[in-house]
Amino acid sequence: MTKSGRGRLPKIVVSHDEQERLSALAASISVRNPELAEELQGEMERARVVAPDKVPAGVVRMNSEVEFESDDGQRRRVTLVYPGDADISAGRISILTPIGTALIGLSEGQSITWTARDGREQRLTVLSVHGGGPEEPAQDGAEAGPVVDLSGVRAARSRRTSAAGAAGGDDPGPSAA
């Protein structure tokens, strides 16, 4: 991040849980994208870290819906998400983008100058923040279902398919019965 208007970066707040997860994420990309990893880790190191239930209202967290205004006067509404949930066409931007890293931990009314991927410096001001945190969806309020690991199911299915093929059988499965 570059410095904000008065020569200092704005104060930011993150939860302990998000700080741990985002620091680990930064470490995991350090070889592939060292500059972005450094930016994200720098944000985590300078943040005031608090318990998840102590993050003040109006602070940008993961899964927050954020409305901000850029220095050219354009307003945008985005949701800050982890990389696997990013979908720019749906307004879900990854924390692993320069703007995502700039937004984390900011409060309503704060501004920051950040460097876009094309090298241009841009300034944004957070106008409003809704939702956020690991368990709280930002947009529709619908609860996310539990995370289900299907790798064991896929592996078993793969073994069954391989065994049927090796035996020369053509098992159509239970739907054919």
Number of C-alpha atoms within 10 A of each C-alpha: 20 16 12 16 12 7 8 10 16 18 13 19 23 29 23 18 15 20 21 14 13 23 19 14 18 24 16 13 15 15 10 9 13 14 14 20 23 17 18 26 21 15 25 25 12 14 19 16 20 16 11 14 9 12 19 13 13 20 27 30 30 28 26 26 23 25 17 23 17 16 14 9 9 9 14 13 16 21 30 29 24 17 14 7 12 17 13 11 7 9 15 21 22 23 26 23 16 19 22 20 23 23 27 23 25 23 24 18 14 18 23 22 21 21 15 13 11 6 8 8 13 15 18 23 20 24 18 18 24 18 23 23 20 15 11 15 19 22 14 7 9 9 9 9 6 6 6 6 8 9 9 9 10 11 11 12 12 12 12 13 14 12 12 13 12 10 8 9 10 10 11 8 7 6 5 6 5
